[in-house]
Amino acid sequence: MRFRYLLLAGALMGAVPALAAAPRYGTWGLELQDMDRSVKPGDDFFQYAEGTWLRNHPIPPDKTAAGYNYDLPDEIELQVRKMVEDAAAHPTSATAHKIGDAYAAWMDESGIDGRGLAPLKPYLDRIDAVSTRPQLVQLMAQPSYASPISIGIATDQDNPKRYEVRIGQAPLGLPTRDYYLLKGDKYESIRTAYRQYVVEVGKLAGLSDPEGRADRIVSLETRLSQDQWTPERRRDPVATHNVMMLAQLQKRVPQVNWREALRAGGLGAARKVDVAETSAVAAAGMRLADVPLSTWKEYLAFRFISDHSNVLPRAFDDAHFNFYGKTLSSVPEQRARWKRGMQMVDSSLGEAVGQLYVAEHWPAETARQAQELVDDMRAAYAEKISNASWMDQATRNAALAKLAAFDPRIGHPVKWIDYSNLEVSRADALANEVASENFQWQFELEHFPKPVDRTLWSMTPQTVNAEYDPTLNQVTVPAAILQPPFFDANADPAVNYAETGATTLGHEMGHGYDDEGRQFDPTGKLRDWWTPATAVKYKVKADRLAAQFDQYEPLPGVHIKGKLTLGENLADLGGLETAYAAYRRYVSRHGEPPVIDGFTGDQRFFIAYAQAWQGKRREGSLRQQLLSNPHSPEQYRVDGIVRNFDAWYKAFNVQPGDKLYLPADQRVHVW
């Protein structure tokens, strides 16, 4: 799945270097003024491609990062805002009325402040009413309330045609276990600030003993974090796939009455579960038994307030931002209320807004060109797999079968979510948020234990992103990303093959063969379809790439985690290799492209790839990414990838002595 946002390219298939109309960026699709040509490409290709932009473009004060991937969502927000405000002013349907009411309640800051703690009271009363540990677990099984153990519904990895119940470790108040456990002044200061945030929440809510509560809550979370799995370990689909009958789970985690807990969450029909982080779940069960009930109730109260702070009086919202925004992510200013309101509408009524968005911003020609690119990239992958000398024939045949079964979904769902049962109030933003959480959970429950619905989307059409789901062998590319800078029908084909072919479709399709995705077969079943000899050869490649990325140190003392980011790095490299092959196929059909502004077609391809990853990030946000996110920072998704690709060396005459130069025998090739 992509952290940076992907796109699909427009004029890729057009025969023309001479463009029929002007592209949005530059004269052929790139901003040449963003480059820093004083930098030698072989020393730092990221700086060469966008060094001037990096120096001169500040990060907006309300954002964690800047760049194409963070600027395009701002444009989408403006487009969606108009639709939402129109729906509020002139609703044309019951669903449009709900969109307007939800947004009106969200924007009513004076009303939220005026009602004070009254809307919060019923939810805290439910926590106060808990008098036994079974009651505690049953409340934790409800949407909106935190739990040390997550319970959800997912595709069955043994039979991808049906759903299963999945159980695993749950998120804590800090981004990952490292924030609780790492030594050093930086982490000590974050933990001190987090404790103070917990104290402030308690004081604002008028809870007893806020200082003592904070100590107990932070101590509880620290104990839980000690037993949680690292992000790297959680990437292993085999280690996190442990199917148990309820009796087996009951024996392993006896502190929880699992039949009652599942029934409380609406999953009484479940007869077995798939447990992800087994030891973490077992340890959380022990904490449910040995931590005082009163501490757990304090924890639930804090988490409910914190998790819903954006729909509580402004003091709660500000306190939440001061810690999670300023302290943790280094963001100086809170985003405007209306901007965050677009996120709220997207999460609660996303597909209803998506229908409006698609009607205005999804032309049929874009859909046609996107499908054309899908076909071109599929052909390029088939050629790469067929010619991969390190694969034996049995594995190659299986890999081609998986490619043939690959299911791309472009633009928007073929059927939309019905929001008829979602209750929306124009006067209570907190009630709306809780109602949305309940609606989403009920929507999931409706599908269990029925057959898998392959038409469902996990992101909305107005989302600037794309994803690959290995359990369904599907790539999903929403409409919003199919526009400049990532999709421009008037851009040079080299640009579109790089920015769309490599960083979107090529990348997402590449996840089907990365270290995680390769363990799923064409149907999405978790099954080893590789011969042992070929698997060993693949692992050698993957380990070498992980070792390369382990060496990179974006922040002093904080390295990229090569194993954590391996899947994304493999998808980046495989996507680049395959998109370049697709571009050369295009060239073979239409002839070698002319030199434009001093750049050959191949040079334009690689510069476009680098500029597609344009971005810079604040220190706190970058630290979170390095500790917990499977995506490498943008600079290393450029420099760390191209230095492994022979065609890049030839395009820019990269030689021994250049800082990015790797001897040929040290370069990693996926395909």
C-alpha positions in Angstrom: 0.0 0.0 0.0 1.2 3.5 -0.7 2.0 6.2 1.7 2.8 8.7 -1.0 0.1 9.0 -3.5 -0.1 7.4 -6.8 -1.6 8.3 -10.0 -2.4 7.0 -13.4 -1.1 8.7 -16.5 -2.9 10.2 -19.3 -1.2 10.5 -22.7 0.9 7.5 -22.1 -0.5 5.8 -25.2 -0.7 8.9 -27.3 1.8 8.9 -30.1 3.0 12.4 -29.7 5.9 14.2 -28.3 4.4 17.4 -29.6 1.7 18.0 -27.1 -1.8 18.9 -28.3 -2.5 21.2 -25.3 -0.4 22.6 -22.5 0.1 20.4 -19.5 -0.5 21.8 -16.1 3.2 21.9 -15.1 5.9 23.3 -17.4 5.8 22.8 -21.1 5.9 19.0 -21.0 4.7 18.1 -17.6 7.5 18.9 -15.1 8.6 22.1 -13.2 12.1 22.5 -14.4 12.6 25.5 -12.1 12.3 23.1 -9.2 15.5 21.4 -10.2 19.0 22.2 -8.9 21.3 21.6 -11.8 24.4 22.5 -9.8 24.0 19.1 -8.1 25.5 16.2 -9.9 22.8 13.6 -10.6 25.0 10.7 -9.5 25.7 12.4 -6.1 22.1 13.2 -5.0 19.4 12.7 -7.6 16.7 13.9 -5.3 18.4 17.3 -4.9 19.2 17.4 -8.6 15.5 16.9 -9.5 14.0 19.3 -7.0 16.6 20.9 -4.9 15.5 24.5 -5.7 11.9 23.6 -4.6 13.3 22.0 -1.4 15.2 25.2 -0.5 12.5 27.6 -1.3 9.1 26.0 -0.6 8.1 26.2 3.1 5.9 23.6 4.8 2.5 25.3 5.5 2.2 26.0 9.3 -0.8 23.7 9.6 0.7 20.7 7.9 3.2 18.0 8.7 4.7 18.0 5.2 4.7 19.7 1.8 5.0 18.5 -1.8 2.8 17.2 -4.6 1.5 14.4 -2.4 0.3 16.8 0.3 -0.8 19.7 -1.9 -3.2 17.9 -4.2 -5.4 16.9 -1.2 -5.8 20.6 -0.5 -7.3 21.0 -4.0 -9.6 18.1 -3.4 -10.7 19.6 -0.1 -11.8 22.8 -1.9 -13.7 20.8 -4.5 -15.4 18.7 -1.7 -16.1 21.8 0.4 -18.2 23.3 -2.4 -20.3 20.1 -2.7 -20.8 19.8 1.1 -21.8 23.5 1.5 -24.2 23.2 -1.5 -25.7 20.1 0.1 -26.1 22.0 3.4 -27.7 25.0 1.7 -29.8 23.1 -0.9 -30.2 19.4 0.0 -31.7 17.4 -2.9 -32.0 14.1 -1.1 -32.2 12.6 2.4 -28.5 11.7 2.2 -27.6 15.2 1.1 -29.5 16.5 4.0 -27.4 14.3 6.3 -24.2 15.6 4.8 -25.4 19.2 5.4 -26.5 18.4 9.0 -23.3 16.6 9.9 -21.2 19.5 8.6 -23.4 22.1 10.3 -23.0 20.3 13.6 -19.3 20.0 13.2 -18.9 23.7 12.3 -21.1 24.9 15.3 -18.1 25.6 17.5 -20.1 28.0 19.7 -22.8 25.4 20.2 -20.2 22.7 21.1 -18.6 25.1 23.6 -22.0 26.1 25.0 -23.2 22.6 25.7 -20.0 21.9 27.6 -19.6 18.5 29.1 -23.3 17.5 28.8 -23.0 15.6 25.6 -20.1 13.6 27.0 -21.8 12.6 30.2 -23.8 9.6 28.9 -20.7 7.9 27.5 -18.7 8.5 30.7 -21.7 7.2 32.7 -21.5 3.9 30.8 -17.9 3.6 31.9 -18.7 4.5 35.5 -21.5 1.9 35.6 -19.0 -0.9 35.0 -18.6 -2.9 38.2 -17.1 -6.2 37.0 -14.4 -7.3 34.6 -16.9 -9.1 32.3 -18.8 -5.9 32.0 -15.5 -4.1 31.2 -14.7 -6.5 28.4 -18.3 -6.2 27.0 -18.0 -2.4 26.9 -14.6 -2.7 25.2 -16.3 -4.7 22.5 -18.5 -1.8 21.6 -17.5 0.8 18.9 -16.1 4.1 20.3 -14.5 2.5 23.4 -10.8 1.6 23.6 -9.5 -1.9 24.2 -6.1 -3.5 24.5 -7.3 -6.1 22.1 -8.7 -5.3 18.7 -11.6 -7.3 17.2 -12.5 -6.9 13.5 -13.7 -8.5 10.3 -11.4 -9.3 7.4 -11.0 -11.6 4.4 -10.2 -15.2 5.5 -6.6 -15.8 4.4 -7.3 -19.6 4.1 -10.5 -19.0 2.0 -10.6 -15.5 0.4 -14.2 -16.0 -0.6 -15.4 -15.6 3.0 -14.9 -13.3 5.9 -13.3 -14.2 9.3 -13.0 -12.6 12.7 -9.5 -11.2 13.4 -8.1 -10.4 16.8 -4.9 -8.6 17.5 -3.1 -5.9 19.5 -4.8 -2.5 19.6 -3.3 1.0 19.2 -2.2 2.9 22.3 -2.0 6.6 23.0 1.5 7.0 21.4 2.2 6.0 17.8 4.2 2.9 18.5 5.9 0.9 21.3 9.2 2.7 20.6 7.8 5.9 22.1 7.3 4.2 25.4 10.5 2.2 25.5 13.4 4.0 23.7 15.9 5.8 25.9 17.1 9.3 25.3 16.2 12.9 26.1 13.9 13.2 23.0 11.7 10.2 24.0 11.7 11.2 27.7 10.5 14.7 26.8 7.7 13.1 24.6 6.6 10.8 27.4 6.6 13.7 29.9 4.5 15.8 27.5 2.1 12.9 27.0 1.6 12.4 30.7 0.9 16.1 31.0 -1.7 15.8 28.2 -3.4 13.0 30.1 -3.4 15.2 33.2 -4.9 18.1 31.2 -7.7 16.0 29.8 -8.6 14.8 33.3 -8.7 18.4 34.6 -10.8 19.7 31.7 -13.3 16.8 32.2 -13.5 17.4 35.9 -12.3 13.9 36.7 -10.9 13.1 40.2 -7.2 12.9 40.9 -6.0 13.9 37.4 -2.3 13.6 38.3 -2.7 10.1 39.8 -4.9 9.0 36.9 -2.2 10.1 34.4 0.4 8.1 36.2 -1.7 5.0 36.2 -2.8 5.4 32.6 0.7 5.9 31.3 2.0 3.0 33.4 -0.7 0.8 32.0 0.1 1.7 28.4 3.8 1.2 29.0 3.2 -2.3 30.3 1.0 -3.1 27.3 3.7 -1.7 24.9 6.3 -4.0 26.3 4.4 -7.0 25.1 3.3 -5.6 21.7 4.9 -6.7 18.5 7.2 -4.4 16.6 5.9 -2.9 13.3 8.5 -5.1 11.5 7.2 -8.3 13.0 3.6 -7.4 12.3 4.4 -7.4 8.5 4.9 -11.2 8.6 1.6 -12.6 7.2 2.4 -16.1 8.4 3.4 -15.2 11.9 0.2 -13.1 12.2 -2.1 -15.9 10.9 -3.1 -18.1 13.8 -6.5 -19.7 13.3 -8.1 -21.0 16.6 -11.4 -22.4 17.5 -13.0 -20.4 20.4 -12.1 -23.2 22.8 -8.4 -22.9 21.8 -8.5 -19.1 22.3 -10.2 -19.5 25.6 -7.5 -21.8 26.8 -4.7 -19.4 25.6 -6.3 -16.2 26.9 -8.6 -17.5 29.8 -9.0 -14.0 31.4 -11.6 -13.1 28.7 -14.9 -14.9 28.2 -14.6 -14.9 24.5 -18.0 -16.2 23.6 -19.6 -13.4 25.6 -17.1 -10.8 24.3 -17.8 -11.6 20.7 -21.6 -11.8 21.3 -21.4 -8.3 22.9 -19.7 -7.0 19.7 -22.3 -8.6 17.4 -20.1 -11.6 16.5 -22.0 -14.3 18.3 -22.0 -16.5 15.1 -18.2 -16.8 15.1 -16.9 -20.2 15.8 -13.2 -19.6 15.2 -10.9 -16.5 15.0 -7.6 -15.6 13.4 -5.3 -14.2 16.0 -2.5 -11.9 14.8 0.0 -11.0 17.5 -0.6 -14.0 19.7 1.7 -13.2 22.6 0.6 -9.6 22.7 -3.1 -10.7 22.9 -2.2 -13.2 25.7 -0.3 -10.5 27.6 -3.2 -8.0 27.2 -5.5 -10.7 28.6 -3.3 -10.9 31.7 -3.4 -7.2 32.1 -7.2 -7.3 32.0 -7.0 -9.6 35.0 -4.2 -8.1 37.1 -4.6 -4.3 36.5 -7.2 -2.8 38.9 -10.7 -2.4 37.4 -10.6 1.2 38.5 -7.5 1.8 36.4 -9.1 0.3 33.3 -12.1 2.5 33.8 -9.8 5.6 34.0 -8.1 4.5 30.8 -11.4 4.1 29.0 -12.6 7.5 30.1 -9.3 9.1 29.0 -9.3 7.4 25.7 -12.9 8.2 24.9 -12.4 11.9 25.6 -9.1 12.0 23.7 -10.4 10.1 20.7 -13.4 12.4 20.4 -11.7 15.7 21.4 -12.4 17.3 18.0 -16.2 17.3 18.8 -15.8 18.5 22.4 -15.4 22.0 23.7 -12.4 23.8 22.1 -10.2 23.4 25.2 -10.2 19.6 24.6 -9.5 20.1 20.9 -6.7 22.5 21.6 -5.1 20.2 24.2 -5.2 17.3 21.7 -3.6 19.4 19.0 -0.9 20.8 21.3 0.3 17.3 22.1 -0.4 15.3 18.9 0.2 18.2 16.5 2.8 20.5 18.1 4.8 18.1 20.3 4.6 14.9 18.5 4.4 16.1 14.8 6.1 19.5 15.1 3.1 21.3 13.5 2.8 24.9 14.8 -0.8 25.6 13.8 -4.1 23.7 14.0 -5.8 23.2 10.6 -8.9 25.3 9.9 -12.1 23.8 11.3 -13.6 23.5 7.8 -10.6 21.6 6.5 -10.9 19.1 9.3 -14.6 19.0 8.6 -13.9 17.6 5.1 -12.1 14.8 6.8 -15.0 14.2 9.1 -17.5 14.1 6.2 -15.2 11.8 4.3 -15.0 9.3 7.2 -18.7 9.4 8.1 -20.5 9.8 4.7 -17.6 9.3 2.4 -19.2 7.5 -0.4 -22.2 9.8 -0.4 -19.8 12.7 -1.0 -17.9 10.4 -3.5 -21.0 10.1 -5.7 -21.2 13.9 -5.9 -17.4 14.1 -6.5 -17.4 11.5 -9.3 -20.3 13.2 -11.1 -18.3 16.4 -11.4 -14.7 15.2 -11.6 -14.5 11.8 -13.3 -14.7 12.2 -17.1 -15.2 9.1 -19.2 -11.9 9.8 -21.1 -9.9 9.6 -17.9 -11.4 6.2 -17.2 -10.6 5.1 -20.7 -6.9 6.2 -20.5 -6.5 4.7 -17.0 -7.7 1.3 -18.3 -5.3 1.6 -21.2 -2.4 2.1 -18.8 -3.5 -0.9 -16.7 -3.3 -3.0 -19.8 0.1 -1.6 -20.7 1.5 -2.2 -17.2 0.1 -5.7 -17.1 1.9 -6.5 -20.4 5.1 -5.1 -19.0 4.9 -7.2 -15.9 4.2 -10.3 -18.0 7.3 -9.6 -20.0 9.4 -9.0 -16.9 8.2 -12.1 -15.2 8.7 -14.2 -18.3 12.3 -13.0 -18.6 13.3 -13.2 -14.9 16.3 -15.5 -15.1 16.3 -16.2 -11.4 12.8 -17.7 -11.5 12.4 -21.4 -12.3 9.5 -22.3 -14.6 7.1 -23.6 -12.0 7.4 -20.3 -10.0 7.2 -18.3 -13.2 4.0 -20.0 -14.3 2.4 -19.3 -10.9 3.5 -15.7 -11.0 2.0 -15.2 -14.4 -1.2 -16.8 -13.2 -1.4 -14.3 -10.3 -0.8 -11.5 -12.8 -3.7 -12.8 -15.0 -6.0 -12.8 -11.9 -5.0 -9.3 -10.9 -8.2 -7.1 -10.4 -7.8 -3.4 -10.9 -10.6 -1.0 -9.7 -10.3 2.5 -11.1 -12.2 5.7 -10.2 -15.1 4.7 -7.9 -17.1 1.7 -6.6 -19.6 0.1 -8.9 -22.2 0.2 -6.1 -22.4 2.7 -3.3 -23.0 2.5 0.5 -26.5 3.2 1.6 -26.5 5.6 4.5 -30.3 5.4 5.2 -29.7 3.9 8.7 -27.1 6.5 9.8 -28.6 8.8 12.3 -27.3 12.4 12.0 -28.1 15.3 14.3 -27.7 19.0 13.4 -27.1 19.8 17.0 -24.7 17.3 18.5 -21.4 16.7 16.8 -20.3 14.1 19.4 -23.5 12.1 18.9 -22.8 12.2 15.1 -19.3 10.8 15.5 -20.4 8.0 17.8 -23.3 7.2 15.4 -20.9 7.1 12.5 -18.6 4.7 14.4 -21.6 2.5 15.2 -22.8 2.6 11.6 -19.4 1.6 10.2 -19.3 -1.4 12.6 -22.8 -2.5 11.8 -21.9 -2.2 8.1 -19.1 -4.7 8.7 -21.3 -7.0 10.8 -23.8 -7.2 7.9 -21.1 -8.9 5.9 -20.2 -11.6 8.4 -20.3 -14.5 7.9 -21.5 -14.0 4.3 -19.3 -14.4 1.2 -16.7 -11.7 0.5 -18.1 -8.7 -1.4 -15.3 -7.8 -3.9 -17.0 -4.6 -4.9 -16.5 -2.9 -1.5 -13.9 -0.1 -1.3 -11.8 0.8 1.7 -11.2 4.4 0.5 -13.4 7.0 -1.1 -13.2 8.3 -4.7 -12.0 11.7 -3.3 -9.0 10.1 -1.6 -5.6 10.9 -3.0 -4.0 7.5 -2.6 -4.1 4.0 -4.0 -3.7 0.5 -2.5 -3.1 -3.2 -3.1 -5.0 -5.8 -1.1 -3.1 -9.2 -1.2 -6.1 -11.1 0.1 -8.2 -10.1 -2.9 -5.3 -9.5 -5.4 -6.9 -6.1 -6.1 -5.5 -2.7 -6.8 -7.8 0.3 -6.0 -7.1 3.7 -7.6 -9.6 6.4 -6.6 -10.6 9.2 -9.0 -9.0 12.0 -7.0 -5.5 10.9 -7.8 -6.1 10.8 -11.5 -5.3 14.4 -12.2 -2.1 16.6 -12.4 0.6 16.3 -11.3 0.0 12.5 -11.4 -2.3 12.2 -14.3 -2.0 14.7 -17.2 -3.3 13.7 -20.7 -1.2 16.6 -22.2 2.2 15.6 -20.6 5.1 14.0 -22.2 4.7 10.2 -22.3 8.0 9.8 -20.4 6.5 11.8 -17.5 3.3 9.8 -17.4 5.0 6.5 -17.5 7.2 7.5 -14.6 4.7 9.3 -12.5 1.8 7.0 -13.1 3.3 3.8 -14.3 6.1 3.6 -11.7 4.7 5.3 -8.6 1.1 4.1 -8.9 0.1 1.1 -10.9 3.6 -0.4 -11.1 4.1 0.1 -7.4 0.8 -1.3 -6.4 1.0 -4.3 -8.8 4.5 -4.8 -7.4 3.1 -5.4 -4.0 1.7 -8.6 -5.3 5.3 -9.8 -5.5 7.0 -8.1 -2.5 8.2 -10.0 0.5 4.7 -10.0 2.0 2.4 -10.0 -1.0 4.3 -12.8 -2.7 3.0 -15.2 0.0 -0.6 -14.9 -1.3 -1.7 -16.8 -4.4 -3.8 -15.6 -7.3 -7.1 -15.9 -5.3 -5.7 -14.2 -2.2 -5.1 -17.3 -0.2 -2.0 -17.3 2.1 -0.1 -20.1 0.4 3.5 -20.7 -0.5 3.5 -21.1 -4.3 7.3 -20.6 -4.7 9.7 -23.4 -5.2 12.3 -23.5 -2.4 15.2 -22.7 -4.8 13.5 -19.6 -6.3 12.4 -18.4 -2.8 16.0 -18.5 -1.6 17.1 -16.4 -4.6 14.3 -13.9 -3.9 15.2 -13.7 -0.3 18.8 -12.9 -1.1 17.7 -9.9 -3.2 15.2 -8.7 -0.5 17.8 -9.0 2.3 20.3 -7.0 0.3 17.8 -4.2 -0.3 16.9 -4.2 3.4 20.5 -3.9 4.3 21.0 -0.9 2.0 18.1 0.9 3.6 19.2 0.1 7.1 22.2 2.3 6.4 20.2 5.5 5.7 19.9 7.9 8.6 17.4 10.7 7.9 17.5 12.0 11.5 20.6 11.9 13.8 20.5 8.5 15.5 17.3 7.3 13.7 17.8 5.0 10.7 15.3 3.7 8.2 14.2 0.2 9.3 15.1 -1.9 6.3 12.8 -4.8 7.3 9.9 -2.5 8.1 10.1 -0.7 4.8 11.1 -3.6 2.7 7.7 -4.2 1.0 7.4 -0.6 -0.1 11.0 -0.4 -1.2 10.6 -3.6 -3.3 7.4 -2.2 -4.8 9.1 1.0 -5.6 12.0 -0.7 -7.3 9.9 -3.3 -9.1 7.5 -0.6 -10.2 10.3 1.6 -11.6 11.8 -1.3 -13.5 8.5 -2.3 -14.9 7.3 1.2 -15.8 10.6 1.8 -17.6 10.1 -1.4 -19.5 6.6 -0.2 -20.4 8.0 3.2 -21.5 10.6 1.5 -23.8 7.8 -0.6 -25.3 6.0 2.7 -26.0 9.2 4.0 -27.6 9.6 0.9 -29.7 6.1 1.5 -31.1 6.5 5.3 -31.7 10.2 5.8 -32.2 12.9 7.3 -30.0 11.6 10.6 -28.6 13.4 13.9 -29.3 15.5 15.7 -26.8 13.5 18.4 -25.1 15.0 21.2 -23.1 18.3 19.3 -23.2 16.9 16.1 -21.8 16.5 12.8 -23.5 13.4 10.7 -23.1 15.1 8.4 -20.6 16.3 11.4 -18.6 12.9 12.9 -18.5 11.5 9.6 -17.3 13.8 9.5 -14.3 13.5 13.2 -13.4 9.7 12.8 -13.5 10.0 9.8 -11.2 12.0 11.9 -8.7 9.6 14.8 -8.9 6.7 12.5 -8.3 8.2 12.0 -4.8 8.6 15.7 -4.2 8.2 16.3 -0.5 9.7 17.5 2.8 8.5 16.6 6.3 8.7 18.1 9.8 11.1 16.5 12.3 8.4 15.1 14.6 6.4 13.7 11.8 9.5 12.3 10.2 10.4 10.6 13.4 7.0 8.9 13.6 7.4 7.7 10.0 10.8 6.2 10.7 9.7 4.4 13.8 6.3 3.1 12.7 5.6 3.6 9.0 6.4 1.0 6.3 7.3 3.8 3.8 10.7 5.3 3.5 11.0 9.1 3.4 10.7 10.6 -0.1 14.4 11.3 -0.6 15.2 7.6 -0.2 12.4 6.5 -2.4 14.3 8.3 -5.1 18.0 8.0 -4.3 17.8 4.6 -2.6 15.9 3.2 -5.6 17.5 4.6 -8.7 21.0 3.7 -7.6 20.0 0.1 -8.1 18.7 0.6 -11.6 21.2 0.2 -14.5 19.2 2.3 -16.9 19.5 5.3 -14.6 23.3 5.0 -14.6 23.3 5.1 -18.4 20.9 8.0 -18.7 23.0 10.3 -16.5 26.5 8.8 -17.0 26.9 7.9 -13.4 30.4 6.8 -12.7 32.6 5.3 -9.9 33.3 8.1 -7.4 29.8 9.5 -7.6 28.1 9.4 -4.2 25.2 7.2 -5.3 27.3 4.9 -7.4 27.0 1.2 -6.6 29.2 -1.4 -8.3 27.0 -3.6 -10.6 27.3 -6.6 -8.4 26.0 -4.7 -5.4 22.8 -3.4 -7.2 19.5 -5.1 -6.4 17.2 -6.0 -9.3 13.7 -7.2 -8.6 13.1 -8.2 -12.2 
